[in-house]
Amino acid sequence: MDYASHHTVEQFQGFTTQYVPHPLSVHVEISIIPPEFMEKSAEHIIKQLGDSVVEKVGGKSWWRWRPKELTAESIEMRKDYWNRTRNPDMPPRTMLYVHGGAYFFGSVDEHRYQLQRHARKLQAKVFARKDISASMYLLEGTDDPE
């Protein structure tokens, strides 16, 4: 907090979103979230907030203020990945990690070490992204049975 009190928001955001590399023992996959999940999540959020609140936060197109391509990261220990891909009968295990921050502070990079620990302890894939559209994609949008 002392750091934050002496720096601008932009400087603090830069500090909390620094890239953290993953070790060779970790398998990482990047998923691109299709636009229809962004549309669907926006509909849910607009419905939940109501028209009067949505107008206060920028109107019904506010959610489009994001990168053109929304990505999510799956982190899994490499040995567990190899086991899972070599044993198709092995039931898939995925943990959905929802990062907070409201697009203001932090990133998945900041939590990478913690995500790796979850993956190792659970012997599972950890799917990480900080918004509702990625969660919807994981729950209903992939053709992958995992």
Stockholm file with secondary structure:
# STOCKHOLM 1.0

chainA/1-146         MDYASHHTVEQFQGFTTQYVPHPLSVHVEISIIPPEFMEKSAEHIIKQLGDSVVEKVGGKSWWRWRPKELTAESIEMRKDYWNRTRNPDMPPRTMLYVHGGAYFFGSVDEHRYQLQRHARKLQAKVFARKDISASMYLLEGTDDPE
#=GR chainA/1-146 SS CHHHHTSCHHHHHHHHTCCCCCCTTEEEEEEEECHHHHHHHHHHHHHHHCHHHHHHTTCTTGGGCSCSSEEEEEEEEHHHHHHHHHCTTSCCCEEEEECCSTTTSCCTGGGHHHHHHHHHHHTSEEEEESSHHHHHIIIIICSSCC
#=GC SS_cons         CHHHHTSCHHHHHHHHTCCCCCCTTEEEEEEEECHHHHHHHHHHHHHHHCHHHHHHTTCTTGGGCSCSSEEEEEEEEHHHHHHHHHCTTSCCCEEEEECCSTTTSCCTGGGHHHHHHHHHHHTSEEEEESSHHHHHIIIIICSSCC
//
